[in-house]
Amino acid sequence: MSGYSEGGASLNKKTLKNWMPRHLSAISDIENHLNLLRNRSFDLATNSPLGAAIINTLTTGVIGQGLRLFPRPRFNELGMSAEQARAWSRKVKSEFGLWSGDCDYLRRNSFEELQRIGFQSSLADGDCFCLIKRELPNKNNPYSLRLQLVESARVSNPIVNGVSLVADMKYGANRIVNGVEVDRAGRMVAFHISNRLWNEVSATEPELTWQRVKIFGEKTGCRNVLQICTDSRPDNYRGVSVLAPVIEGLKQLSRYVDAELTAAIIRSFFSLFVVQPASNLTLNEALGQRDEEDKGDIDISEIELGSGTISALPKGCDVKAIDSQHSQNVFANFVEALTKEICAAVNLPYEVVIKNFTSSYAASRAALLQAQNEYNQRKAFFITDFLKPIYEQFLSEAVATGRIDAPGYFDDANKKVAYLNAEWYTPTSKVLDVTKETNAAIAKLESGLSTYEKEIAEMSGEDFEEVIEKLSQECELLPIKKEPAQAP
């Protein structure tokens, strides 16, 4: 009779005694239901306006036009001067731009577009995979590194001897959990990727096959495949869609809105019922004899209302109209309340998801800053899962081929980490009042709380040195301003 026994752990209270949930492992809670969760989340992200708004808002806030590379080698550890480090960074950035325009293995998208596709797919499906491939360099791209994105559903357990897909299956001494092969210690070893989705028919890939791809190469130790996802639990090998906690709410909200829309369409029709007289006369007899060429029984469905006409009905006949009144007083409030609850569950402000800023500047600014916190968190995860490993692969090839000079890169792990240090920026969308935002940036610069490099990168996505160079060129082109005449 103490502590939680009379609170959350009570077995006597009527409101709690029949509530006996179970907290099982990640495999039982997530992996066994992953396929259904993914299908429902993808449907909501595609066909639900609010679901699509959540996915698009996160993608725009985190990725935007694409995160740009800003190499920042720790020159003190590398024995470089600040000027040498800046020159090295400019060279690396130029080479990275040369590669990023032709980095897609399928030759469809640039590196910035691959960022958007991979991140958006990971939000809707729970995770997205990127294969690290190689092909011969060409005149336009001197690098062999190529990227190929793979949909989440293609990473799955192979079908062996016609056996259906299961969440957990044995593979020799290892086991495969939803396409992820793990050893006895639970460490990820390889991914099993199908040539197409297992539940569809393809003319180009009629036979369904799986390929085992090791996560790390045996000789180089470099990654062969990347997994873009945000884990929610320990021992969880596959990601869960950001819409998973709000699947039921989104679906019910969509049904409710569809029902109200259908009711509104029905109310737009002004319908009448012709009531027959109480006598034994038929409707044809009550309405009177018609022309010889128009003989036959009257079809009620053919009776139409004339424009601006007044007609007299036969004695005993009446017309009843459908009541088109339908209360919608609670519709807007209910939808708004449920939408706010769903937005809170995905850690996004209601105003940002709906794109409706009707409050004060301070309230709107607070909503944008709260959303920015979520963007920054997801951006950090995306940089770790996707951008950093790719940048490492690129720089390793650039150094190995001699296009980038980095002494000690392959010999000293500390030097390699120092060379790989970099920052990734994209222009933010948090500006409501340009004057206030600019004054805030100036105040941070004057107080030493920020740098020109960071402020310029976050507000415009441009490089500080490039901006300074452009300003210097513009100043040379501007006409010389005359000094004001001195007062006598």
C-alpha positions in Angstrom: 0.0 0.0 0.0 2.8 2.4 -0.8 4.6 4.0 -3.7 3.4 3.0 -7.2 1.2 0.2 -5.8 -1.5 2.8 -5.4 -0.5 4.7 -8.5 0.7 3.5 -11.8 1.3 0.0 -10.6 -2.1 -0.4 -8.9 -4.0 -3.7 -9.6 -7.1 -2.6 -7.6 -8.2 0.6 -9.3 -10.9 0.0 -11.9 -9.1 2.3 -14.4 -5.9 0.2 -14.2 -6.6 -3.4 -13.2 -7.5 -4.5 -16.7 -4.6 -2.6 -18.3 -1.7 -5.1 -18.5 0.6 -4.1 -21.4 3.8 -6.1 -22.1 7.2 -4.6 -22.8 9.0 -7.1 -25.1 12.2 -7.0 -27.1 12.8 -4.9 -30.2 12.4 -8.0 -32.3 9.0 -8.8 -30.9 7.7 -5.2 -30.9 9.3 -3.8 -34.1 10.9 -6.4 -36.3 7.9 -8.8 -36.4 5.6 -5.9 -37.4 8.0 -3.9 -39.6 6.5 -4.7 -43.0 3.0 -3.7 -41.9 4.3 -0.5 -40.2 6.3 0.4 -43.3 3.4 -0.1 -45.7 0.9 1.9 -43.6 3.4 4.7 -43.0 4.3 4.9 -46.7 0.6 5.1 -47.5 0.0 7.9 -45.1 3.1 9.8 -46.3 1.8 9.5 -49.8 -2.0 9.9 -49.5 -2.6 11.7 -46.2 -2.2 15.6 -46.4 -1.0 15.8 -42.8 1.4 12.8 -43.2 2.9 14.3 -46.3 3.2 17.7 -44.6 5.2 16.1 -41.7 7.6 14.3 -44.1 8.1 17.4 -46.3 8.5 19.7 -43.4 11.3 17.6 -41.9 13.0 17.1 -45.3 12.9 20.8 -46.1 14.1 21.8 -42.6 17.0 19.3 -42.4 18.1 18.9 -46.0 16.8 22.0 -47.7 18.8 22.6 -50.9 21.3 20.0 -49.8 24.0 20.2 -47.1 27.2 21.7 -48.4 30.6 20.5 -47.4 33.0 22.9 -45.5 36.3 21.2 -44.9 37.9 22.3 -41.6 41.1 20.4 -41.1 42.6 20.7 -37.6 45.8 22.4 -39.0 47.5 22.7 -35.6 47.6 18.9 -35.3 48.8 18.6 -38.9 51.6 21.1 -38.7 49.9 23.4 -41.2 49.5 27.2 -41.0 46.1 28.8 -41.2 46.7 30.0 -44.7 47.8 26.5 -45.8 44.7 25.0 -44.2 42.4 27.4 -46.1 44.1 26.6 -49.4 43.8 22.9 -48.7 40.1 23.3 -47.8 39.4 25.2 -51.1 41.1 22.5 -53.1 39.1 19.7 -51.3 35.9 21.6 -51.8 36.6 22.1 -55.5 37.4 18.4 -55.9 34.3 17.4 -54.0 32.1 19.6 -56.2 33.7 17.9 -59.3 32.7 14.5 -57.9 29.3 15.3 -56.5 27.8 16.3 -59.8 28.3 12.8 -61.2 28.2 10.5 -58.2 24.9 8.7 -58.8 25.5 5.1 -60.0 22.2 5.3 -61.9 23.2 8.6 -63.4 20.0 10.4 -62.4 20.6 12.6 -59.4 23.3 14.9 -58.0 24.7 14.5 -54.5 22.3 17.1 -53.1 19.3 15.3 -54.7 20.5 12.0 -53.3 20.6 13.6 -49.8 16.9 14.6 -50.1 15.8 11.2 -51.5 17.7 9.2 -48.9 16.5 11.3 -46.0 12.9 11.5 -47.1 12.8 7.8 -47.7 14.2 7.0 -44.3 11.5 9.2 -42.7 8.6 7.4 -44.5 10.0 3.8 -44.5 12.1 3.9 -41.3 15.5 3.5 -43.1 17.2 3.8 -46.4 20.3 2.1 -47.7 23.1 3.4 -49.9 25.5 1.0 -51.7 29.1 2.2 -52.2 30.0 1.2 -55.7 33.0 1.7 -58.1 33.3 2.3 -61.8 36.0 3.5 -64.1 36.7 7.2 -64.0 35.7 9.3 -67.0 36.7 12.7 -68.5 34.0 14.5 -66.5 34.6 12.6 -63.2 38.1 11.4 -62.3 36.8 9.5 -59.3 35.5 5.9 -59.2 33.3 6.4 -56.2 29.6 6.0 -56.9 26.4 5.9 -54.8 23.2 3.9 -55.3 20.2 4.3 -53.0 18.2 1.2 -52.2 14.6 1.2 -50.9 14.1 -0.2 -47.4 11.8 -3.0 -48.5 14.5 -4.5 -50.7 16.6 -5.4 -47.6 14.8 -8.5 -46.4 15.2 -12.1 -45.5 15.7 -14.4 -48.5 13.1 -16.8 -49.6 14.6 -20.3 -49.3 12.8 -23.3 -50.9 9.6 -21.3 -51.1 9.5 -20.5 -47.4 7.8 -17.2 -46.7 9.6 -14.2 -45.3 10.0 -14.2 -41.6 11.4 -11.5 -39.3 14.2 -13.8 -37.8 15.8 -16.7 -39.6 19.0 -18.7 -39.2 21.9 -18.3 -41.6 24.6 -20.8 -40.6 26.1 -19.6 -37.3 24.5 -16.2 -37.8 20.9 -15.1 -38.1 19.1 -12.7 -40.4 16.7 -10.2 -38.9 14.7 -8.4 -41.6 17.5 -8.6 -44.0 20.2 -7.7 -41.5 22.7 -10.5 -40.8 24.1 -10.5 -37.3 26.6 -12.8 -35.6 26.2 -14.6 -32.3 27.2 -11.4 -30.4 24.5 -9.4 -32.1 26.9 -7.4 -34.3 25.8 -6.5 -37.8 27.7 -8.4 -40.4 26.0 -8.0 -43.8 22.8 -6.9 -45.5 20.7 -9.2 -47.8 19.4 -7.1 -50.7 16.9 -8.4 -53.3 17.0 -7.3 -56.9 13.4 -6.2 -56.7 10.5 -6.0 -54.1 9.5 -9.6 -53.2 5.7 -9.0 -53.6 5.7 -7.4 -57.1 6.2 -8.7 -60.6 8.9 -7.1 -62.7 9.4 -7.5 -66.5 13.1 -6.6 -66.2 13.7 -8.7 -63.1 11.5 -11.8 -63.5 13.4 -13.9 -61.1 13.6 -12.8 -57.5 17.2 -13.1 -56.1 19.1 -11.9 -53.1 22.7 -10.7 -52.8 24.6 -10.8 -49.6 26.6 -7.5 -49.1 29.1 -7.3 -46.3 28.9 -4.0 -44.4 32.8 -3.7 -44.3 35.2 -4.7 -47.0 37.6 -7.5 -46.0 40.7 -5.9 -47.4 40.2 -2.2 -46.9 37.8 -2.2 -43.9 35.8 0.5 -45.7 32.0 0.5 -45.7 30.2 -1.2 -48.6 26.8 -0.1 -47.6 25.3 2.6 -45.4 22.1 2.6 -43.5 20.3 5.9 -42.9 18.0 5.6 -39.9 17.4 6.8 -36.3 17.3 4.0 -33.8 14.6 4.2 -31.1 15.6 1.2 -29.0 18.6 -0.9 -28.2 19.0 -4.2 -30.1 17.0 -2.7 -33.0 18.5 -3.4 -36.4 15.9 -1.7 -38.6 14.5 1.8 -38.4 10.9 2.8 -37.7 9.0 5.5 -39.7 8.6 8.8 -38.0 4.8 8.4 -38.6 4.7 5.1 -36.7 3.4 6.6 -33.3 0.6 8.5 -35.1 -0.5 6.0 -37.7 -4.0 5.5 -36.1 -4.5 9.2 -35.5 -3.6 10.1 -39.1 -5.8 7.5 -40.6 -8.8 8.3 -38.4 -8.3 12.0 -39.2 -8.2 11.3 -42.9 -11.4 9.3 -42.7 -13.1 12.0 -40.7 -12.1 14.7 -43.2 -13.2 12.5 -46.1 -16.6 12.0 -44.4 -17.1 15.7 -43.9 -16.1 16.4 -47.5 -18.6 13.9 -48.7 -21.3 15.4 -46.5 -20.5 18.9 -47.9 -20.8 17.6 -51.5 -24.1 16.0 -50.7 -25.4 19.2 -49.1 -24.6 21.1 -52.3 -27.4 19.3 -54.0 -31.0 20.7 -53.5 -33.1 17.5 -53.6 -36.9 17.1 -53.6 -39.2 14.2 -52.9 -42.6 14.1 -54.6 -45.2 12.7 -52.2 -48.1 10.8 -53.8 -51.6 11.6 -52.7 -53.3 9.5 -50.1 -55.9 8.4 -52.6 -55.7 5.4 -54.9 -54.6 7.6 -57.8 -51.2 6.9 -59.4 -48.7 9.7 -59.8 -49.3 9.6 -63.5 -53.1 10.1 -63.0 -52.6 12.8 -60.4 -50.3 14.9 -62.6 -52.8 14.7 -65.5 -52.9 13.5 -69.1 -49.9 14.2 -71.2 -49.4 14.7 -74.9 -50.0 11.7 -77.2 -46.3 11.5 -78.2 -45.2 11.5 -74.6 -47.4 8.6 -73.3 -46.2 6.2 -70.8 -45.6 6.2 -67.0 -43.9 9.1 -65.4 -40.3 8.5 -64.3 -39.8 10.5 -61.1 -36.1 10.7 -61.7 -36.8 12.7 -64.9 -38.8 15.4 -63.1 -36.6 18.5 -63.1 -36.8 22.0 -61.5 -37.1 24.8 -64.0 -35.2 28.0 -63.5 -37.4 30.7 -61.8 -40.6 28.7 -62.4 -43.7 28.5 -60.2 -45.8 25.4 -60.7 -49.0 24.2 -59.1 -49.3 20.6 -58.0 -52.5 18.6 -58.4 -54.7 18.4 -55.4 -53.4 16.0 -52.8 -49.8 16.1 -53.9 -47.0 17.5 -51.9 -43.2 18.2 -52.2 -40.7 17.5 -49.4 -37.2 19.0 -49.4 -34.2 17.3 -47.8 -32.9 19.3 -44.8 -29.5 20.4 -46.0 -28.5 21.8 -42.6 -25.6 19.9 -41.0 -23.7 21.3 -38.1 -20.0 21.9 -38.7 -19.4 24.0 -35.6 -17.0 21.4 -34.1 -15.2 20.3 -37.3 -12.5 23.0 -37.4 -11.8 22.8 -33.6 -11.7 19.0 -33.6 -9.3 18.8 -36.6 -7.1 21.5 -35.1 -6.9 19.8 -31.7 -6.1 16.4 -33.2 -3.5 17.9 -35.6 -1.8 19.6 -32.7 -1.6 16.2 -30.9 -0.1 14.5 -33.9 2.4 17.3 -34.5 3.5 17.1 -30.8 4.0 13.3 -31.1 6.5 13.9 -34.0 8.2 16.8 -32.1 7.1 19.5 -34.5 5.2 22.7 -33.8 1.7 22.8 -35.2 2.3 26.2 -36.9 5.4 24.9 -38.7 3.7 21.8 -40.1 0.5 23.6 -41.2 2.5 26.6 -42.4 0.1 28.9 -40.7 1.6 31.7 -38.6 -1.3 33.8 -37.2 0.2 34.5 -33.8 2.5 37.2 -32.7 6.1 37.5 -33.9 7.4 36.1 -30.6 5.1 33.0 -30.8 6.0 32.3 -34.4 9.7 32.8 -33.7 9.4 30.3 -30.8 7.7 27.8 -33.0 10.4 28.1 -35.6 13.2 27.8 -33.0 11.5 24.7 -31.6 11.4 23.1 -35.0 15.0 24.1 -35.6 16.0 22.0 -32.6 14.4 19.0 -34.2 16.1 19.8 -37.5 19.5 20.1 -35.9 19.1 16.8 -34.1 18.1 14.9 -37.2 20.7 16.7 -39.2 23.4 15.5 -36.8 22.2 11.9 -37.2 22.1 12.2 -41.0 25.6 13.6 -41.1 26.9 10.7 -39.0 25.0 8.0 -41.0 25.4 9.3 -44.5 27.6 12.4 -45.1 30.7 11.6 -43.0 31.2 8.0 -44.3 30.9 9.2 -47.9 33.2 12.1 -47.4 35.8 9.7 -45.9 35.5 7.4 -48.9 35.9 10.4 -51.3 38.9 11.9 -49.5 40.6 8.5 -49.2 40.4 8.1 -53.0 41.5 11.7 -53.6 44.6 11.2 -51.4 45.3 7.7 -52.9 45.2 9.0 -56.4 47.3 12.1 -55.6 44.7 14.7 -56.4 44.8 15.9 -52.8 48.0 16.2 -50.8 47.6 14.9 -47.2 50.9 13.6 -45.7 50.4 10.9 -43.1 46.7 10.3 -44.0 47.0 6.5 -44.3 49.8 6.2 -41.8 48.4 7.9 -38.7 44.8 7.5 -37.5 44.9 10.8 -35.6 46.1 12.6 -38.7 43.3 11.0 -40.8 40.7 12.2 -38.3 42.3 15.7 -38.4 42.1 15.8 -42.2 38.5 14.5 -42.2 37.2 17.2 -39.9 34.5 19.1 -41.7 31.2 20.9 -41.2 28.0 20.7 -43.2 25.6 23.6 -43.6 22.4 24.4 -45.4 20.6 27.7 -45.5 18.0 27.8 -42.7 14.4 28.9 -43.0 14.0 30.6 -39.7 14.0 34.2 -40.8 10.7 36.1 -40.0 12.0 39.6 -39.8 15.2 40.2 -41.8 16.1 43.3 -39.7 15.8 41.5 -36.4 17.6 38.4 -37.6 20.5 40.5 -39.0 20.8 42.5 -35.8 20.8 39.3 -33.8 23.6 37.9 -35.9 25.6 41.2 -35.6 25.1 41.1 -31.8 26.5 37.5 -31.6 29.4 38.5 -33.8 30.3 41.6 -31.7 30.0 39.6 -28.5 32.2 36.8 -29.8 29.4 34.2 -29.5 29.6 33.3 -33.1 31.7 33.6 -36.2 31.2 35.1 -39.6 31.8 31.7 -41.2 28.9 30.1 -39.2 26.5 33.0 -39.6 27.0 33.3 -43.3 26.8 29.5 -43.8 23.6 29.2 -41.8 21.8 32.2 -43.3 22.8 31.9 -46.9 24.6 28.5 -47.2 27.7 30.3 -48.7 31.3 30.0 -47.8 32.8 32.9 -45.8 35.9 33.2 -48.0 33.8 33.2 -51.2 31.6 36.0 -49.8 34.7 38.1 -48.9 36.2 37.5 -52.4 32.9 38.5 -54.1 32.6 41.7 -51.9 36.2 42.7 -52.8 35.4 42.3 -56.5 32.2 44.3 -56.2 34.0 47.1 -54.3 36.4 47.5 -57.1 33.6 47.7 -59.6 31.6 50.3 -57.6 32.2 54.0 -58.4 34.4 55.9 -56.0 32.3 57.8 -53.5 33.3 61.4 -53.0 33.9 62.7 -49.5 31.2 65.2 -48.4 32.2 68.8 -48.6 33.5 70.3 -45.4 31.4 73.1 -43.9 33.1 76.5 -44.0 
